[in-house]
Amino acid sequence: MDQDGPGRRRRRRRQHRRSGEDFISSLPDEILRSILLRLGSVRAAASTSVLSRRWRHVWAHLPELVSVNNTGHDHDVRPLLDTVDAALAAYADPTLEALVVVLSTAYADGLGGVIVTARRVAPWLRFAAERVAGELVVFEPPPMMPPSYVPELELPACPRAKTIALRIDTFWRLPVVKPPSGVFVFTALTSLTMFMGTMAGGEVTDLVSTRCPCLRNLRLCLTIVNDHDVSIRSVSLHTMSLRLWGTRRLEVVAASLENLYLCNTIDEVCISAPKLAEIAWCGDAYYPCRCNFDGLGRCLRLLDIDIGAGSVVASLMQRFDQVDELKLAISIARVCC
């Protein structure tokens, strides 16, 4: 006869219920943390603290903290902001693999003001600089109106972060913390995405060319002010996507670059990338006298062109003798009679 049959197991479960114990709480911390991770939200994970003393601090050791508001229905993000602040204040481990804060809805506080301010986000980035050793994602909602002043959101040194993706207010200035000369700020960073925000051309140059020695993937969508020339020099970049408003001259020297997306709002472009195999071009025109591809061969794997009204693309297509794949996006203006 089975010494541990269904009847015996049922009796043990009844004994656990009478003693106030539960099977889940007796599991090791590693398994409990894996359960909380599947909840997909730091707010939900922290709420398990009410279950028992055993659960009270388990969530504060999670390897990932995720807070997402993308339902499109809740127009008050203040509870989520408070949750993020409280979670970071209570977090107990010295290292965090991922910090993800996505606020994609809800803009105003009823008075026409913007809830998510640079002052609110700054402590999150400082926390990430000290703890994050993997992925940092901060997406904040677009503003309803321009601010009465230009706020600054300082980008602190994140030496252990491997991926950083920021979507912020268009009007925020993004100064980068400058360490002593020769010191890398983002030593482990391989992927950098920055949507919106404002930087000087020299700040972009310094950030990409001298502070990110291992960067492979770069996506920038920024407004350039003050110093309007940008120079990107990298031996590690493989993929680059640039949409830079206000830039007068763009210089790119990237020996390993293979994929380039460029929205040409720039007066003068000079690209030196001998391994370039894929080009996506979006803009009003391509003028050989203003766009120089130095050292680039005559063959491409992919040429993707967005043809807008008045575009001149024949010169770009004639630049190459062979293109394995050609994509054309054509915009046709509607004529009203």
Order of alpha helices (4+ residues) and beta strands (2+ residues): alpha-alpha-alpha-beta-alpha-beta-alpha-beta-beta-beta-alpha-beta-beta-beta-beta-beta-beta-beta-beta-beta-alpha-beta
